[in-house]
């Protein structure tokens, strides 16, 4: 058994495992309303072996970290507590559940992320390369400081889907603003922050009492390539101050709309991560990868735009982000590149066929040819320089047919005509019935 390193009411804000293209070798604990100055506790009896300033955790001492060695009599292991201010000294004996410090309120010591505890666990002696997930080991079944058993739902590591396009999910922290579907627009924004700002920092500001919007976007991406989900896809968000809030998926890039093209291109991690998210949304919601004009947006077309595009189409806002310097040509190429692995993942493995009669071999050849056909780009009839993969074309055709059907039905009804009757009569005439 062990004691949680934080008081009741804390939750996992970033679990152990893949994060931002690397491995997060610990578990971050935060708290709704802020974790600054909140106490931290020893998870087991032990001896303090390190404390004070440490790289990545801040300083000077007593700010920084605490490392505690735990004897075999209590299960062994070594615990590490980062982004904190220590209240213990090297060589000091501590008891399980004893207060040993508090969370550093200065977020500048951890890259601008909101104050939190970073907790790491090593099963034997101090060895950073041997860190393992504390939620499935030392903290599994742990109790809160003071003795109350911690409910598993309160401290469980959020489920991490390796295919999830977001590293951090804060959608449960923001208020619900109602749902709307289908989504037909992907809208890009800028947060109007320095590139040094983080998705956690922006989201924390939006949660604060001075911001009544409580989560203006569907997602956020920063210069590290980190992505945070602020709202689920089905939510309406107050991102554009017009009706695109309802049928748009809104992705905000942590940066300035005043950036020039070369400044945007310097943010490759941000752009590529945003492209992955747009590609994923395109696949999930059937939104074509094409930049829309204001006229197309007003006409109800499906595609990609920015805050300025919705302003030109609907008004009710003065915002012009993502700005004239945004490299749309490069970004849309990145989106198309991000789409390719989805197709390749189902087709790169050779088709395995057992030995058999000639018919089976012919089937093998036919299947291989079909696979190759689906992977062969098709030139556009309008502009032969543009190439499309067949599956992308099918998705675009599907979206266009849906749009045209609804537009034509609306026009028919406006003229007092029954669209279903028109179709039925046309079928009958074509079949020679009428």
C-alpha positions in Angstrom: 0.0 0.0 0.0 1.0 3.6 -0.5 -0.4 7.2 -0.1 -1.2 9.5 -3.0 1.4 12.3 -3.3 -1.3 14.9 -3.6 -4.5 15.8 -1.7 -8.0 14.5 -2.5 -9.4 16.4 -5.4 -6.4 16.2 -7.7 -6.5 14.3 -11.0 -4.1 13.1 -13.6 -3.5 15.8 -16.2 -0.8 14.1 -18.2 -0.2 10.3 -17.8 3.0 8.3 -18.1 3.7 7.4 -21.7 4.0 8.9 -25.3 3.7 12.6 -25.4 4.8 15.3 -27.9 6.9 12.8 -29.9 8.8 11.4 -26.8 8.1 9.5 -23.6 6.7 11.3 -20.6 8.5 9.4 -17.8 6.1 10.3 -15.0 2.6 11.3 -14.1 1.4 14.9 -13.8 -1.2 15.8 -11.1 -3.3 18.9 -11.3 -6.4 20.3 -9.7 -9.5 22.1 -11.0 -9.1 25.7 -9.9 -5.3 25.5 -9.7 -2.7 23.5 -8.0 -0.3 26.2 -6.9 0.9 26.1 -3.3 -1.0 22.8 -2.7 0.9 20.3 -0.4 2.6 17.2 -1.5 3.2 14.0 0.5 5.6 11.1 0.7 4.1 8.0 -0.9 6.0 5.6 1.5 8.4 5.7 4.4 11.9 6.6 3.3 15.0 8.8 3.3 15.4 12.0 1.3 18.4 11.5 -1.0 18.1 14.7 -3.2 16.3 18.0 -2.9 16.5 21.5 -4.2 17.2 22.9 -7.7 17.3 20.4 -10.6 17.3 20.6 -14.4 13.8 20.7 -15.7 12.3 21.3 -12.3 13.5 24.8 -11.6 15.4 26.5 -8.7 17.1 27.8 -6.8 16.6 25.7 -3.8 14.4 24.9 -2.0 12.5 25.1 -5.3 13.0 22.1 -7.7 12.6 18.5 -6.7 12.7 15.9 -4.0 13.9 12.3 -4.4 13.1 9.7 -1.7 14.7 6.2 -1.3 12.3 3.7 0.2 13.6 0.6 2.1 12.7 -2.9 1.2 10.7 -3.2 4.5 8.0 -1.0 2.9 8.3 -2.4 -0.6 11.4 -0.6 -1.9 11.6 1.8 -4.8 12.5 5.4 -5.3 10.0 8.3 -5.7 10.7 11.7 -7.4 8.6 14.8 -7.0 9.2 17.7 -9.5 8.1 21.4 -9.9 7.8 21.8 -6.1 9.2 23.7 -3.2 10.9 21.4 -0.7 10.3 21.4 3.1 12.7 18.5 3.8 16.5 18.1 3.8 18.9 15.5 2.4 19.3 12.6 4.9 15.9 13.3 6.6 13.7 10.3 7.4 10.1 10.8 6.3 6.9 8.8 7.0 4.3 7.7 4.5 1.7 10.5 4.1 4.0 13.1 5.7 3.9 16.5 4.1 7.3 17.1 2.4 6.7 20.4 0.4 4.2 22.2 -1.9 3.7 22.8 -5.6 5.7 25.7 -7.0 3.3 28.5 -8.0 5.9 29.8 -10.5 4.9 28.2 -13.8 8.0 29.7 -15.5 10.0 26.8 -13.9 8.2 24.2 -16.0 8.0 25.7 -19.5 4.9 27.8 -18.9 2.6 24.9 -18.0 0.2 25.5 -15.2 1.6 24.6 -11.7 1.4 20.8 -11.1 3.2 17.9 -9.5 5.3 15.7 -11.8 5.6 12.4 -10.0 8.0 9.6 -11.1 8.6 6.1 -9.8 11.6 3.8 -10.1 11.1 0.2 -8.8 14.6 0.0 -7.3 17.3 2.6 -6.7 17.5 6.0 -8.3 17.8 5.3 -12.1 16.0 7.7 -14.5 16.2 5.2 -17.3 14.2 2.7 -15.2 11.1 4.9 -14.6 7.8 3.1 -14.9 4.1 4.1 -14.7 3.3 4.9 -11.1 -0.5 4.6 -11.6 -0.2 0.9 -12.3 2.5 0.1 -9.7 3.1 2.0 -6.5 -0.1 4.1 -6.6 -2.4 1.3 -7.6 -4.8 1.0 -4.7 -3.2 4.0 -2.9 -5.1 6.0 -0.3 -5.5 9.8 0.0 -3.3 11.6 2.6 -5.2 11.2 5.9 -6.2 7.6 5.3 -9.3 7.7 3.0 -9.1 5.1 0.3 -8.7 6.9 -3.1 -11.5 6.0 -5.5 -10.1 4.4 -8.6 -12.2 6.8 -10.8 -10.7 9.8 -9.0 -7.1 9.0 -9.7 -7.2 6.6 -12.6 -4.8 7.4 -15.5 -6.9 8.6 -18.4 -7.2 6.1 -21.2 -4.5 6.8 -23.8 -5.5 5.9 -27.3 -2.3 5.7 -29.4 -4.4 6.8 -32.4 -5.8 9.8 -30.5 -4.8 13.0 -32.2 -4.7 14.9 -28.9 -2.0 14.4 -26.2 -4.1 16.1 -23.5 -7.9 15.9 -23.0 -9.4 18.8 -21.0 -12.9 18.5 -22.5 -14.4 17.5 -19.1 -13.1 20.7 -17.6 -14.9 23.1 -19.8 -18.6 23.8 -19.7 -21.0 22.4 -22.3 -22.4 24.9 -24.7 -24.8 22.6 -26.6 -24.1 20.2 -29.5 -24.6 20.5 -33.2 -24.1 18.2 -36.2 -23.1 17.6 -38.8 -19.9 19.5 -38.8 -19.0 20.8 -42.3 -16.2 23.3 -41.6 -12.7 23.1 -40.2 -11.8 26.6 -39.0 -8.2 27.7 -38.1 -7.5 30.4 -35.6 -4.5 31.9 -33.7 -4.6 32.5 -29.9 -2.6 35.7 -30.2 0.1 34.5 -27.9 3.9 34.2 -28.1 5.3 30.9 -29.5 6.7 30.3 -26.0 3.1 29.9 -24.7 1.7 26.4 -24.3 -1.6 24.8 -24.9 -2.0 24.1 -21.2 -1.3 27.8 -20.4 -3.9 29.0 -22.9 -6.5 26.5 -21.7 -5.8 27.4 -18.1 -6.4 31.1 -18.9 -9.7 30.2 -20.6 -10.7 28.3 -17.4 -10.0 31.3 -15.2 -12.7 33.6 -13.8 -11.7 36.5 -16.0 -12.6 34.5 -19.1 -16.3 33.9 -19.4 -16.1 31.8 -22.6 -14.7 28.8 -20.8 -13.0 27.1 -23.8 -13.3 28.9 -27.1 -12.0 26.2 -29.4 -12.3 22.5 -30.2 -8.6 22.1 -29.9 -5.2 23.9 -29.4 -1.7 23.2 -30.8 1.5 24.9 -29.7 5.1 25.3 -31.0 6.2 22.1 -29.3 3.7 20.2 -31.4 1.6 19.5 -28.3 -2.2 19.2 -28.8 -5.0 19.8 -26.3 -8.7 18.9 -26.7 -10.7 21.7 -25.2 -14.1 20.4 -26.4 -15.5 17.3 -28.0 -16.2 17.4 -31.7 -20.0 17.6 -31.3 -19.8 20.7 -29.1 -20.7 24.3 -30.2 -17.9 26.6 -29.3 -17.8 30.4 -29.1 -14.8 30.6 -31.5 -15.9 32.8 -34.4 -18.7 34.9 -33.0 -21.1 33.8 -35.8 -23.0 30.7 -36.9 -19.9 28.8 -37.8 -19.6 28.1 -34.1 -22.3 25.5 -34.5 -21.2 23.6 -37.6 -17.4 24.2 -37.4 -14.5 22.3 -35.8 -12.2 25.1 -34.5 -8.5 24.6 -34.1 -6.4 27.4 -32.7 -2.6 27.7 -33.2 -0.7 29.2 -30.3 0.9 32.1 -32.2 0.3 35.5 -33.8 -1.8 36.3 -36.8 0.8 39.0 -37.7 3.4 36.3 -38.4 4.9 36.5 -41.8 5.2 33.4 -44.0 8.7 32.6 -43.0 7.8 32.8 -39.3 5.0 30.4 -39.8 7.2 28.0 -41.7 9.6 28.0 -38.8 6.8 26.4 -36.7 7.0 23.1 -38.5 6.1 21.0 -35.4 3.0 23.1 -34.9 1.9 23.0 -38.5 2.5 19.2 -38.9 0.5 18.5 -35.7 -2.3 20.8 -36.8 -2.3 19.0 -40.2 -2.7 15.6 -38.5 -5.7 16.9 -36.6 -7.3 18.4 -39.7 -6.7 15.1 -41.6 -8.3 13.2 -38.8 -11.3 15.5 -38.6 -11.6 15.3 -42.4 -11.8 11.5 -42.2 -14.2 11.4 -39.3 -16.6 14.0 -40.6 -16.3 13.7 -44.3 -14.9 17.2 -44.8 -13.0 17.7 -48.1 -9.5 19.0 -47.9 -10.0 22.2 -49.7 -9.8 25.9 -48.7 -13.2 27.6 -49.1 -14.0 31.1 -50.3 -16.4 33.3 -48.3 -19.0 32.7 -51.1 -18.6 29.0 -50.8 -19.0 29.2 -47.0 -22.2 31.2 -47.3 -23.5 28.7 -49.9 -23.1 25.9 -47.4 -20.1 24.2 -48.9 -17.9 21.8 -46.9 -14.2 22.4 -46.4 -11.5 24.3 -44.6 -11.2 28.0 -43.7 -10.0 30.4 -41.0 -11.6 33.0 -38.7 -11.2 35.6 -41.4 -13.1 33.4 -43.8 -16.1 33.1 -41.5 -15.9 36.9 -40.9 -16.1 37.6 -44.6 -19.0 35.1 -44.9 -21.1 36.0 -41.9 -19.7 39.0 -40.2 -20.3 39.6 -36.4 -16.5 39.6 -35.7 -13.5 41.8 -36.5 -10.9 39.0 -36.2 -8.8 38.3 -39.3 -6.7 35.4 -38.1 -4.9 33.2 -39.1 -3.5 36.2 -41.1 -2.2 36.9 -44.6 1.2 35.3 -43.9 -0.2 31.8 -43.2 1.3 29.3 -45.7 -1.9 27.7 -46.9 -0.2 25.9 -49.8 2.3 24.2 -47.5 -0.3 23.5 -44.8 -2.7 21.8 -47.2 0.1 19.7 -48.6 0.9 18.6 -45.0 -2.8 17.7 -44.5 -2.7 15.6 -47.6 0.5 13.9 -46.5 -1.1 13.2 -43.1 -4.0 11.5 -45.0 -1.7 9.1 -46.8 -0.7 6.9 -43.9 -4.4 6.2 -43.3 -4.6 4.6 -46.7 -1.1 3.0 -46.6 -1.8 1.4 -43.3 -4.4 -0.8 -44.9 -2.4 -1.6 -48.0 1.3 -1.8 -47.4 1.3 -5.3 -46.1 1.5 -7.9 -48.9 -1.6 -10.0 -49.2 -0.8 -13.5 -47.8 -2.4 -16.3 -49.8 -2.0 -20.1 -49.2 -0.8 -22.3 -52.0 -3.8 -23.5 -54.0 -5.4 -24.1 -57.4 -5.1 -21.6 -60.3 -8.4 -19.9 -59.3 -6.9 -18.9 -56.0 -3.8 -17.5 -57.7 -6.0 -15.5 -60.1 -7.9 -14.1 -57.1 -4.5 -13.1 -55.6 -3.5 -11.3 -58.7 -6.8 -9.5 -59.0 -6.7 -8.4 -55.4 -3.1 -7.1 -55.8 -4.2 -5.2 -58.9 -7.1 -3.7 -57.1 -4.9 -2.6 -54.3 -2.5 -1.0 -56.7 -5.3 0.8 -58.5 -6.5 2.4 -55.2 -3.0 3.6 -54.6 -2.5 5.2 -58.0 -3.1 9.0 -58.1 -5.7 10.2 -60.6 -5.2 13.5 -62.4 -7.9 16.2 -62.3 -9.8 16.8 -65.5 -9.8 20.5 -64.7 -6.1 20.8 -63.8 -4.1 17.7 -64.7 -1.2 18.9 -62.5 -3.4 18.1 -59.5 -3.3 14.5 -58.4 -5.9 12.8 -56.1 -5.9 9.3 -54.6 -9.1 7.5 -55.6 -10.4 7.2 -52.0 -10.0 10.9 -51.5 -12.0 11.5 -54.7 -14.8 9.2 -53.4 -15.0 11.2 -50.2 -15.1 14.5 -52.2 -17.8 13.1 -54.5 -19.8 11.9 -51.5 -19.7 15.4 -49.9 -20.6 17.1 -53.2 -23.6 14.8 -53.9 -24.9 15.5 -50.3 -24.5 19.2 -50.8 -26.2 19.3 -54.2 -29.1 17.1 -53.1 -30.0 19.4 -50.2 -29.5 22.6 -52.2 -31.8 21.2 -55.0 -34.4 20.0 -52.6 -34.4 23.5 -50.9 -34.8 25.2 -54.3 -37.6 22.9 -55.3 -39.6 23.5 -52.1 -39.1 27.3 -52.6 -40.7 27.0 -56.0 -43.6 24.9 -54.6 -42.3 21.7 -56.2 -42.1 18.2 -54.7 -38.5 16.9 -55.2 -39.5 13.3 -54.4 -42.3 13.5 -57.1 -39.8 14.9 -59.7 -37.4 12.0 -59.1 -40.1 9.4 -59.2 -41.5 10.8 -62.5 -38.0 10.9 -64.0 -37.4 7.2 -63.1 -40.7 6.2 -64.5 -40.0 8.1 -67.8 -36.5 6.6 -68.1 -37.9 3.1 -67.6 -40.5 3.6 -70.2 -43.3 3.3 -67.7 -44.7 6.8 -68.4 
